[in-house]
Amino acid sequence: MMADKSVRVCDCSRKEGNPLEELTLEQLRRRTSMKWRAYPADVLPLWVAEMDVNLAPEVAEAIHRAVDAGDTGYPHGKGYAQAISEFATRRWQWDGLSVGRTRVVPDVMLGVVEMLRLVTDPGDTVIVNSPVYAPFYAFVSHDGRNVAEAPLGTDGRIDFNTLQDAFARARKSAGPSGKVGYLLCNPHNPTGAVHTAEELQTTAELARRYDIRVVSDEIHAPLIMPGARFTPYLSVPGAENGLALTSASKAWNLAGLKAALAIAGPESAAELRRMPEEVGHGASHLGLIAHTAAFSSAGDWLDALLRGLDENRTLLGQLVEEHLPGVRLLRPQGTYLAWLDCRELGFDEEHSAGIKVVSDLSGPARWFVNHARVALSSGHVFGTGGAGHVRLNFATSQAILTEALSRMRSALNAGG
């Protein structure tokens, strides 16, 4: 192991107006959330999807106003849905998000489970594009559905020949209910692919042809880098019977304030109305206030964040090229997550069978935390195609990002 694991991160790269450059490492170490407490203090955490930012001022002010007024009761009304609808019109030029076809849910993954319950039965198949966000496997499987994979192409995007084959197999082997679901990740986690309108329309056409219902997880939708454009799945022709979910939790760092929105296409409105009323009771009133403020008032903060993330994406590419020869970075178009192919480094994969959780470590992720004191997400938890990879969260300061890659290089040069 490296002889010196002490943290020496300067703040020399701090930039005015960049939310990612406002907090020092010392300040971040005071946080009590999972990212900063799951590992010892000498580890730099670039794993779970939390950003190293302060709250957007508009969001913080909305929360403070509610607390000062004692407004901490049960959630009510359609303000959250209206804020997202208006955001979708401004940002994505989509005016098809009808507030009347929405329901509040506690968070995106619990919403995924509830929406899949509307269109599939226990024992039915739900298709995912691996490698994909690890909780897709756990939440779907724990609710009695069977996960089938349609692996992405080597470019980290949907392979439509593979997807069609998966659809055909699932349709042929469908159980007595005859129902099959497809859980789409849009944008895709962990590869950062932002599906184009053409790709989504092809997806919708295939789903129609094979009578497969699509649920689209769009939690990273506001986090789109220059050169890409987000398209809501429900906005493309053929997707009228689809379902989608979104939230401010990733783009404004609100994972601890629970609230998400389930959205139905025009042909799915009746199904969404069948969702039990009590599902919405799990959302936090403060969460709804915070998320509503984010979508309605914190657009300038989001723009500043996106500029910082784009700068970090460029820096990460330079650092990987300089420090990690043999590692291939799949340049993300969206999210703040980078997918690194470390298979040429030759680390053995050792992990147990069964459903994986985000904190499981194997292969290069285990090696880097042990020898470089840098925590990354282990690729194997993302399903087929993930072994030998790591996912890196670059929503941090440039000083921390640079130090982390320097540690990884030093550990490799020392051979552990």
KEBAVEX-954709 format. One record per residue (C-alpha): residue number from 0; residue in one letter; x, y, z. Coordinates in steps of 0.001 Angstrom, whole numbers. Layout:
% KEBAVEX-954709
+-----+--------+---------+---------+---------+
! num ! residu !      xx !      yy !      zz !
+-----+--------+---------+---------+---------+
! NUM !      A !       X !       Y !       Z !
...
+-----+--------+---------+---------+---------+
This chain:
% KEBAVEX-954709
+-----+--------+---------+---------+---------+
! num ! residu !      xx !      yy !      zz !
+-----+--------+---------+---------+---------+
!   0 !      M !       0 !       0 !       0 !
!   1 !      M !    1019 !    3623 !    -426 !
!   2 !      A !    3134 !    4818 !    2445 !
!   3 !      D !    1433 !    8205 !    2781 !
!   4 !      K !   -2374 !    8304 !    2786 !
!   5 !      S !   -2739 !   11769 !    4315 !
!   6 !      V !   -4959 !   14252 !    2551 !
!   7 !      R !   -3221 !   17282 !    1065 !
!   8 !      V !   -5791 !   18912 !   -1182 !
!   9 !      C !   -5249 !   22593 !   -1860 !
!  10 !      D !   -8027 !   24902 !   -3000 !
!  11 !      C !   -5944 !   26646 !   -5653 !
!  12 !      S !   -8382 !   25762 !   -8447 !
!  13 !      R !  -11413 !   27421 !   -6813 !
!  14 !      K !  -13493 !   29406 !   -9275 !
!  15 !      E !  -16021 !   32126 !   -8565 !
!  16 !      G !  -19596 !   31100 !   -9271 !
!  17 !      N !  -18875 !   27390 !   -9626 !
!  18 !      P !  -20918 !   25405 !   -7068 !
!  19 !      L !  -18342 !   22600 !   -7212 !
!  20 !      E !  -15590 !   24903 !   -5965 !
!  21 !      E !  -17296 !   26384 !   -2906 !
!  22 !      L !  -16471 !   23745 !    -293 !
!  23 !      T !  -13124 !   22684 !    1123 !
!  24 !      L !  -12276 !   19106 !    1923 !
!  25 !      E !  -12398 !   19981 !    5614 !
!  26 !      Q !  -15954 !   21251 !    5229 !
!  27 !      L !  -17010 !   18175 !    3296 !
!  28 !      R !  -15565 !   15901 !    5969 !
!  29 !      R !  -18077 !   17344 !    8445 !
!  30 !      R !  -20978 !   15912 !    6482 !
!  31 !      T !  -22779 !   12905 !    7917 !
!  32 !      S !  -24243 !   11477 !    4704 !
!  33 !      M !  -23282 !    8135 !    3191 !
!  34 !      K !  -20701 !    9512 !     780 !
!  35 !      W !  -18565 !   11024 !    3521 !
!  36 !      R !  -19096 !    8501 !    6328 !
!  37 !      A !  -18996 !    5086 !    4673 !
!  38 !      Y !  -15180 !    5097 !    4414 !
!  39 !      P !  -12345 !    6143 !    6755 !
!  40 !      A !  -11268 !    9774 !    6708 !
!  41 !      D !   -8160 !    9114 !    4608 !
!  42 !      V !  -10265 !    7902 !    1656 !
!  43 !      L !  -11385 !   10310 !   -1064 !
!  44 !      P !  -14984 !    9270 !   -1908 !
!  45 !      L !  -15860 !    9433 !   -5611 !
!  46 !      W !  -18484 !    6726 !   -5577 !
!  47 !      V !  -22152 !    7187 !   -4562 !
!  48 !      A !  -24183 !    9821 !   -6438 !
!  49 !      E !  -23934 !   12760 !   -4052 !
!  50 !      M !  -22405 !   16034 !   -5193 !
!  51 !      D !  -19912 !   18124 !   -3220 !
!  52 !      V !  -21985 !   21304 !   -3342 !
!  53 !      N !  -23962 !   23607 !   -1120 !
!  54 !      L !  -27694 !   23816 !   -1656 !
!  55 !      A !  -28820 !   26204 !   -4355 !
!  56 !      P !  -29707 !   29429 !   -2507 !
!  57 !      E !  -33278 !   29354 !   -3823 !
!  58 !      V !  -33750 !   25852 !   -2446 !
!  59 !      A !  -32179 !   26675 !     917 !
!  60 !      E !  -34374 !   29761 !    1259 !
!  61 !      A !  -37536 !   27771 !     506 !
!  62 !      I !  -36642 !   25207 !    3166 !
!  63 !      H !  -35799 !   27892 !    5728 !
!  64 !      R !  -39083 !   29687 !    5085 !
!  65 !      A !  -41016 !   26475 !    5643 !
!  66 !      V !  -39148 !   25654 !    8845 !
!  67 !      D !  -39494 !   29186 !   10181 !
!  68 !      A !  -43240 !   28997 !    9539 !
!  69 !      G !  -43564 !   25535 !   11063 !
!  70 !      D !  -44809 !   24332 !    7673 !
!  71 !      T !  -43810 !   20703 !    8214 !
!  72 !      G !  -47087 !   18861 !    7793 !
!  73 !      Y !  -48413 !   16602 !    5064 !
!  74 !      P !  -47807 !   17393 !    1380 !
!  75 !      H !  -50643 !   18767 !    -716 !
!  76 !      G !  -51359 !   20132 !   -4148 !
!  77 !      K !  -49917 !   20048 !   -7654 !
!  78 !      G !  -47218 !   22702 !   -7308 !
!  79 !      Y !  -44400 !   20189 !   -7775 !
!  80 !      A !  -45903 !   18775 !  -10954 !
!  81 !      Q !  -46542 !   22292 !  -12282 !
!  82 !      A !  -42928 !   23292 !  -11623 !
!  83 !      I !  -41611 !   20263 !  -13513 !
!  84 !      S !  -44033 !   20851 !  -16378 !
!  85 !      E !  -42863 !   24440 !  -16753 !
!  86 !      F !  -39215 !   23355 !  -16475 !
!  87 !      A !  -39795 !   20789 !  -19242 !
!  88 !      T !  -41236 !   23482 !  -21492 !
!  89 !      R !  -38326 !   25857 !  -20838 !
!  90 !      R !  -35487 !   23352 !  -20988 !
!  91 !      W !  -36677 !   20649 !  -23354 !
!  92 !      Q !  -39362 !   22452 !  -25365 !
!  93 !      W !  -41801 !   19757 !  -24254 !
!  94 !      D !  -45260 !   21020 !  -23420 !
!  95 !      G !  -46800 !   17552 !  -23211 !
!  96 !      L !  -46318 !   17033 !  -19477 !
!  97 !      S !  -49885 !   17263 !  -18266 !
!  98 !      V !  -50171 !   17914 !  -14525 !
!  99 !      G !  -53333 !   15827 !  -14560 !
! 100 !      R !  -51330 !   12753 !  -15557 !
! 101 !      T !  -48903 !   12855 !  -12635 !
! 102 !      R !  -48629 !   11450 !   -9137 !
! 103 !      V !  -46203 !   12281 !   -6358 !
! 104 !      V !  -44121 !    9305 !   -5144 !
! 105 !      P !  -41491 !    9095 !   -2373 !
! 106 !      D !  -38516 !    8707 !   -4708 !
! 107 !      V !  -37722 !    7475 !   -8193 !
! 108 !      M !  -36920 !    3852 !   -7353 !
! 109 !      L !  -40010 !    3359 !   -5192 !
! 110 !      G !  -41925 !    4996 !   -8029 !
! 111 !      V !  -40378 !    2535 !  -10478 !
! 112 !      V !  -41666 !    -359 !   -8379 !
! 113 !      E !  -45169 !    1101 !   -8191 !
! 114 !      M !  -45324 !    1829 !  -11913 !
! 115 !      L !  -44069 !   -1622 !  -12842 !
! 116 !      R !  -46845 !   -3003 !  -10633 !
! 117 !      L !  -49306 !   -1190 !  -12881 !
! 118 !      V !  -48077 !   -2867 !  -16069 !
! 119 !      T !  -46634 !   -6231 !  -14910 !
! 120 !      D !  -47501 !   -8957 !  -12423 !
! 121 !      P !  -45321 !  -11015 !  -10063 !
! 122 !      G !  -43321 !  -13530 !  -12091 !
! 123 !      D !  -43269 !  -11337 !  -15197 !
! 124 !      T !  -40089 !  -10213 !  -16946 !
! 125 !      V !  -38615 !   -6712 !  -16810 !
! 126 !      I !  -35830 !   -5954 !  -19295 !
! 127 !      V !  -32905 !   -3642 !  -18491 !
! 128 !      N !  -29877 !   -2441 !  -20465 !
! 129 !      S !  -26763 !   -3624 !  -18653 !
! 130 !      P !  -24504 !   -2320 !  -17313 !
! 131 !      V !  -27111 !    -268 !  -15491 !
! 132 !      Y !  -27815 !    1320 !  -12105 !
! 133 !      A !  -27501 !   -1521 !   -9592 !
! 134 !      P !  -30780 !    -890 !   -7705 !
! 135 !      F !  -32688 !   -1736 !  -10898 !
! 136 !      Y !  -31856 !   -5376 !  -10198 !
! 137 !      A !  -32608 !   -5262 !   -6473 !
! 138 !      F !  -35880 !   -3332 !   -6543 !
! 139 !      V !  -37312 !   -5275 !   -9483 !
! 140 !      S !  -36267 !   -8667 !   -8147 !
! 141 !      H !  -37421 !   -7987 !   -4587 !
! 142 !      D !  -40856 !   -7153 !   -5969 !
! 143 !      G !  -41160 !  -10576 !   -7558 !
! 144 !      R !  -40305 !   -9717 !  -11163 !
! 145 !      N !  -37568 !  -11407 !  -13192 !
! 146 !      V !  -34809 !   -9220 !  -14620 !
! 147 !      A !  -33632 !   -9933 !  -18173 !
! 148 !      E !  -30682 !   -8087 !  -19675 !
! 149 !      A !  -30254 !   -6477 !  -23084 !
! 150 !      P !  -26592 !   -5428 !  -22856 !
! 151 !      L !  -25480 !   -2087 !  -24251 !
! 152 !      G !  -23092 !   -1862 !  -27168 !
! 153 !      T !  -19385 !   -1231 !  -26685 !
! 154 !      D !  -20123 !    2487 !  -27109 !
! 155 !      G !  -22276 !    2443 !  -23985 !
! 156 !      R !  -25478 !    3021 !  -25957 !
! 157 !      I !  -28545 !     905 !  -26686 !
! 158 !      D !  -27815 !   -1894 !  -29148 !
! 159 !      F !  -31129 !   -2247 !  -30970 !
! 160 !      N !  -30421 !   -5708 !  -32379 !
! 161 !      T !  -29754 !   -6903 !  -28839 !
! 162 !      L !  -32802 !   -5059 !  -27513 !
! 163 !      Q !  -35061 !   -6550 !  -30166 !
! 164 !      D !  -33744 !  -10039 !  -29391 !
! 165 !      A !  -34447 !   -9479 !  -25690 !
! 166 !      F !  -37954 !   -8226 !  -26471 !
! 167 !      A !  -38634 !  -11237 !  -28690 !
! 168 !      R !  -37390 !  -13723 !  -26074 !
! 169 !      A !  -39381 !  -12071 !  -23320 !
! 170 !      R !  -42526 !  -12016 !  -25420 !
! 171 !      K !  -42108 !  -15672 !  -26393 !
! 172 !      S !  -41620 !  -16774 !  -22784 !
! 173 !      A !  -44175 !  -14432 !  -21215 !
! 174 !      G !  -46173 !  -15989 !  -18397 !
! 175 !      P !  -49938 !  -16298 !  -18025 !
! 176 !      S !  -50392 !  -12544 !  -17653 !
! 177 !      G !  -48724 !  -11939 !  -21013 !
! 178 !      K !  -47091 !   -8804 !  -19587 !
! 179 !      V !  -43504 !   -7677 !  -20099 !
! 180 !      G !  -41863 !   -4469 !  -18889 !
! 181 !      Y !  -38811 !   -2521 !  -20005 !
! 182 !      L !  -37054 !    -292 !  -17457 !
! 183 !      L !  -35241 !    2381 !  -19445 !
! 184 !      C !  -32517 !    4580 !  -17952 !
! 185 !      N !  -32662 !    7980 !  -19692 !
! 186 !      P !  -29939 !    9371 !  -19471 !
! 187 !      H !  -28105 !    6127 !  -18865 !
! 188 !      N !  -26308 !    5413 !  -15604 !
! 189 !      P !  -23380 !    4484 !  -15578 !
! 190 !      T !  -22270 !    5219 !  -19159 !
! 191 !      G !  -23624 !    8762 !  -19310 !
! 192 !      A !  -25282 !    8189 !  -22697 !
! 193 !      V !  -28056 !   10674 !  -23463 !
! 194 !      H !  -30464 !    8843 !  -25735 !
! 195 !      T !  -31350 !   10777 !  -28871 !
! 196 !      A !  -34906 !   11394 !  -30042 !
! 197 !      E !  -34299 !    8936 !  -32860 !
! 198 !      E !  -33063 !    6249 !  -30463 !
! 199 !      L !  -36057 !    6750 !  -28201 !
! 200 !      Q !  -38487 !    6617 !  -31110 !
! 201 !      T !  -36930 !    3329 !  -32240 !
! 202 !      T !  -37304 !    2076 !  -28673 !
! 203 !      A !  -40974 !    3066 !  -28628 !
! 204 !      E !  -41608 !    1394 !  -31990 !
! 205 !      L !  -40008 !   -1860 !  -30816 !
! 206 !      A !  -41943 !   -1765 !  -27563 !
! 207 !      R !  -45204 !   -1321 !  -29496 !
! 208 !      R !  -44341 !   -4138 !  -31876 !
! 209 !      Y !  -43710 !   -6589 !  -29043 !
! 210 !      D !  -46397 !   -5206 !  -26715 !
! 211 !      I !  -43904 !   -4280 !  -24004 !
! 212 !      R !  -44562 !   -1464 !  -21553 !
! 213 !      V !  -41820 !    1068 !  -20950 !
! 214 !      V !  -41031 !    2782 !  -17642 !
! 215 !      S !  -38369 !    5478 !  -18095 !
! 216 !      D !  -36164 !    6565 !  -15181 !
! 217 !      E !  -35283 !   10194 !  -15991 !
! 218 !      I !  -33755 !   11270 !  -12693 !
! 219 !      H !  -30605 !   12625 !  -14400 !
! 220 !      A !  -32545 !   14521 !  -17087 !
! 221 !      P !  -31442 !   18052 !  -16065 !
! 222 !      L !  -27752 !   17025 !  -16085 !
! 223 !      I !  -26949 !   17280 !  -19793 !
! 224 !      M !  -23543 !   18419 !  -21059 !
! 225 !      P !  -22841 !   20649 !  -24063 !
! 226 !      G !  -23154 !   18705 !  -27293 !
! 227 !      A !  -26109 !   16588 !  -26160 !
! 228 !      R !  -29831 !   17218 !  -25813 !
! 229 !      F !  -32254 !   15499 !  -23490 !
! 230 !      T !  -35454 !   14076 !  -24946 !
! 231 !      P !  -38210 !   12945 !  -22571 !
! 232 !      Y !  -39273 !    9433 !  -23501 !
! 233 !      L !  -42945 !   10370 !  -23366 !
! 234 !      S !  -42387 !   13103 !  -25959 !
! 235 !      V !  -41538 !   10762 !  -28854 !
! 236 !      P !  -44122 !    9265 !  -31229 !
! 237 !      G !  -45195 !    5810 !  -30113 !
! 238 !      A !  -44451 !    6394 !  -26421 !
! 239 !      E !  -47976 !    7490 !  -25518 !
! 240 !      N !  -48521 !    4335 !  -23444 !
! 241 !      G !  -45264 !    4813 !  -21531 !
! 242 !      L !  -44592 !    5864 !  -17956 !
! 243 !      A !  -41759 !    8002 !  -16613 !
! 244 !      L !  -40292 !    9274 !  -13359 !
! 245 !      T !  -38194 !   12282 !  -12503 !
! 246 !      S !  -36929 !   14239 !   -9531 !
! 247 !      A !  -34636 !   17108 !   -8560 !
! 248 !      S !  -32590 !   14831 !   -6321 !
! 249 !      K !  -29576 !   14344 !   -8598 !
! 250 !      A !  -29359 !   17709 !  -10351 !
! 251 !      W !  -29799 !   19742 !   -7157 !
! 252 !      N !  -28326 !   17236 !   -4653 !
! 253 !      L !  -31561 !   16582 !   -2751 !
! 254 !      A !  -31417 !   12817 !   -2225 !
! 255 !      G !  -32059 !   13249 !    1501 !
! 256 !      L !  -35283 !   15199 !     867 !
! 257 !      K !  -37652 !   12599 !    -538 !
! 258 !      A !  -39934 !   13538 !   -3435 !
! 259 !      A !  -40324 !   12381 !   -7030 !
! 260 !      L !  -42948 !   12602 !   -9748 !
! 261 !      A !  -44555 !    9766 !  -11710 !
! 262 !      I !  -45760 !   10793 !  -15164 !
! 263 !      A !  -48083 !    8904 !  -17515 !
! 264 !      G !  -48394 !    9156 !  -21255 !
! 265 !      P !  -51892 !    9870 !  -22599 !
! 266 !      E !  -52679 !    6173 !  -23010 !
! 267 !      S !  -51441 !    5308 !  -19499 !
! 268 !      A !  -53417 !    7869 !  -17516 !
! 269 !      A !  -56038 !    5371 !  -16353 !
! 270 !      E !  -53324 !    2996 !  -15153 !
! 271 !      L !  -51592 !    5729 !  -13178 !
! 272 !      R !  -54893 !    6536 !  -11496 !
! 273 !      R !  -54884 !    2965 !  -10167 !
! 274 !      M !  -51750 !    3660 !   -8137 !
! 275 !      P !  -52789 !    3498 !   -4456 !
! 276 !      E !  -53256 !    6909 !   -2879 !
! 277 !      E !  -51068 !    5965 !      82 !
! 278 !      V !  -47998 !    5733 !   -2161 !
! 279 !      G !  -47870 !    9528 !   -2271 !
! 280 !      H !  -47963 !    9756 !    1498 !
! 281 !      G !  -44320 !    8644 !    1628 !
! 282 !      A !  -43066 !   11850 !      62 !
! 283 !      S !  -41733 !   14525 !    2409 !
! 284 !      H !  -43517 !   17875 !    2517 !
! 285 !      L !  -40145 !   19597 !    2962 !
! 286 !      G !  -38892 !   17474 !      91 !
! 287 !      L !  -41686 !   18696 !   -2162 !
! 288 !      I !  -40959 !   22289 !   -1169 !
! 289 !      A !  -37253 !   21858 !   -1939 !
! 290 !      H !  -37765 !   20035 !   -5246 !
! 291 !      T !  -40395 !   22520 !   -6383 !
! 292 !      A !  -38059 !   25431 !   -5650 !
! 293 !      A !  -35272 !   23696 !   -7573 !
! 294 !      F !  -37297 !   23221 !  -10743 !
! 295 !      S !  -39048 !   26590 !  -10570 !
! 296 !      S !  -36367 !   28974 !   -9296 !
! 297 !      A !  -32869 !   27455 !   -9339 !
! 298 !      G !  -32174 !   27325 !  -13052 !
! 299 !      D !  -29252 !   29760 !  -12916 !
! 300 !      W !  -27610 !   27645 !  -10217 !
! 301 !      L !  -28083 !   24565 !  -12402 !
! 302 !      D !  -26468 !   26343 !  -15356 !
! 303 !      A !  -23432 !   27210 !  -13213 !
! 304 !      L !  -23248 !   23614 !  -12017 !
! 305 !      L !  -23358 !   22295 !  -15577 !
! 306 !      R !  -20500 !   24577 !  -16590 !
! 307 !      G !  -18458 !   23249 !  -13676 !
! 308 !      L !  -19307 !   19650 !  -14516 !
! 309 !      D !  -18293 !   20175 !  -18140 !
! 310 !      E !  -14956 !   21584 !  -16985 !
! 311 !      N !  -14507 !   18601 !  -14688 !
! 312 !      R !  -15389 !   16206 !  -17488 !
! 313 !      T !  -12626 !   17733 !  -19609 !
! 314 !      L !  -10174 !   17650 !  -16719 !
! 315 !      L !  -11025 !   14024 !  -15979 !
! 316 !      G !  -10279 !   13067 !  -19565 !
! 317 !      Q !   -6889 !   14758 !  -19343 !
! 318 !      L !   -6079 !   13140 !  -15999 !
! 319 !      V !   -7037 !    9656 !  -17158 !
! 320 !      E !   -4883 !   10040 !  -20258 !
! 321 !      E !   -1959 !   11358 !  -18215 !
! 322 !      H !   -2167 !    9175 !  -15107 !
! 323 !      L !   -3944 !    5966 !  -16091 !
! 324 !      P !   -2553 !    4528 !  -19327 !
! 325 !      G !   -4472 !    1396 !  -20197 !
! 326 !      V !   -7706 !    2754 !  -18712 !
! 327 !      R !  -10402 !    3823 !  -21167 !
! 328 !      L !  -12816 !    6599 !  -20245 !
! 329 !      L !  -16237 !    6530 !  -21866 !
! 330 !      R !  -16887 !   10264 !  -22157 !
! 331 !      P !  -20315 !   10926 !  -20613 !
! 332 !      Q !  -22856 !   13132 !  -22358 !
! 333 !      G !  -24929 !   13527 !  -19221 !
! 334 !      T !  -24964 !   12827 !  -15474 !
! 335 !      Y !  -21862 !   13501 !  -13368 !
! 336 !      L !  -20748 !    9883 !  -13541 !
! 337 !      A !  -17887 !    8496 !  -15614 !
! 338 !      W !  -17474 !    4878 !  -16695 !
! 339 !      L !  -13856 !    3677 !  -16698 !
! 340 !      D !  -12764 !     446 !  -18366 !
! 341 !      C !   -9927 !    -926 !  -16226 !
! 342 !      R !   -9783 !   -4444 !  -17662 !
! 343 !      E !   -6296 !   -3965 !  -19083 !
! 344 !      L !   -5019 !   -3446 !  -15538 !
! 345 !      G !   -5661 !   -7149 !  -14939 !
! 346 !      F !   -7265 !   -7062 !  -11502 !
! 347 !      D !   -9065 !  -10245 !  -10496 !
! 348 !      E !  -12800 !  -10067 !   -9942 !
! 349 !      E !  -13911 !  -11762 !   -6752 !
! 350 !      H !  -17548 !  -11368 !   -5821 !
! 351 !      S !  -20413 !  -13516 !   -4660 !
! 352 !      A !  -23404 !  -14543 !   -6738 !
! 353 !      G !  -26812 !  -12967 !   -6303 !
! 354 !      I !  -28133 !   -9426 !   -6232 !
! 355 !      K !  -25433 !   -6801 !   -5722 !
! 356 !      V !  -25706 !   -3589 !   -3734 !
! 357 !      V !  -24031 !    -281 !   -4477 !
! 358 !      S !  -21452 !    -652 !   -1705 !
! 359 !      D !  -20190 !   -4083 !   -2886 !
! 360 !      L !  -16556 !   -3987 !   -4022 !
! 361 !      S !  -14592 !   -6205 !   -6368 !
! 362 !      G !  -11779 !   -6000 !   -8902 !
! 363 !      P !  -10364 !   -2541 !   -9630 !
! 364 !      A !  -12677 !    -690 !   -7224 !
! 365 !      R !  -11534 !   -2843 !   -4323 !
! 366 !      W !   -7901 !   -2448 !   -5370 !
! 367 !      F !   -8079 !    1340 !   -5656 !
! 368 !      V !   -9726 !    1822 !   -2268 !
! 369 !      N !   -7178 !    -489 !    -620 !
! 370 !      H !   -4074 !     846 !   -2347 !
! 371 !      A !   -4877 !    4398 !   -3486 !
! 372 !      R !   -7438 !    5288 !    -802 !
! 373 !      V !   -9908 !    6396 !   -3473 !
! 374 !      A !  -13460 !    5019 !   -3294 !
! 375 !      L !  -15148 !    4272 !   -6617 !
! 376 !      S !  -18264 !    2291 !   -7479 !
! 377 !      S !  -17461 !   -1279 !   -8480 !
! 378 !      G !  -18459 !   -2087 !  -12042 !
! 379 !      H !  -19687 !   -5597 !  -11297 !
! 380 !      V !  -22746 !   -4302 !   -9395 !
! 381 !      F !  -24081 !   -2820 !  -12648 !
! 382 !      G !  -24686 !   -6244 !  -14183 !
! 383 !      T !  -23375 !   -7944 !  -17314 !
! 384 !      G !  -20584 !   -5930 !  -18903 !
! 385 !      G !  -19646 !   -4196 !  -15667 !
! 386 !      A !  -16852 !   -6424 !  -14377 !
! 387 !      G !  -13432 !   -4812 !  -14720 !
! 388 !      H !  -14930 !   -1320 !  -14752 !
! 389 !      V !  -15405 !    1403 !  -12162 !
! 390 !      R !  -17843 !    4297 !  -11993 !
! 391 !      L !  -16362 !    7616 !  -10877 !
! 392 !      N !  -18382 !   10566 !   -9546 !
! 393 !      F !  -16724 !   13754 !  -10804 !
! 394 !      A !  -19143 !   16167 !   -9092 !
! 395 !      T !  -16437 !   17477 !   -6802 !
! 396 !      S !  -13765 !   20144 !   -6814 !
! 397 !      Q !  -10960 !   20008 !   -9342 !
! 398 !      A !   -8474 !   19815 !   -6485 !
! 399 !      I !  -10081 !   16650 !   -5099 !
! 400 !      L !  -10474 !   15147 !   -8567 !
! 401 !      T !   -6818 !   15822 !   -9370 !
! 402 !      E !   -5637 !   14392 !   -6048 !
! 403 !      A !   -7722 !   11251 !   -6530 !
! 404 !      L !   -6300 !   10510 !   -9978 !
! 405 !      S !   -2783 !   11271 !   -8725 !
! 406 !      R !   -3233 !    8740 !   -5925 !
! 407 !      M !   -4479 !    6125 !   -8390 !
! 408 !      R !   -1437 !    6683 !  -10600 !
! 409 !      S !     983 !    6500 !   -7667 !
! 410 !      A !    -582 !    3269 !   -6419 !
! 411 !      L !    -324 !    1685 !   -9868 !
! 412 !      N !    3283 !    2793 !  -10238 !
! 413 !      A !    4083 !    1322 !   -6823 !
! 414 !      G !    2333 !   -1903 !   -7721 !
! 415 !      G !     208 !   -1662 !   -4593 !
+-----+--------+---------+---------+---------+
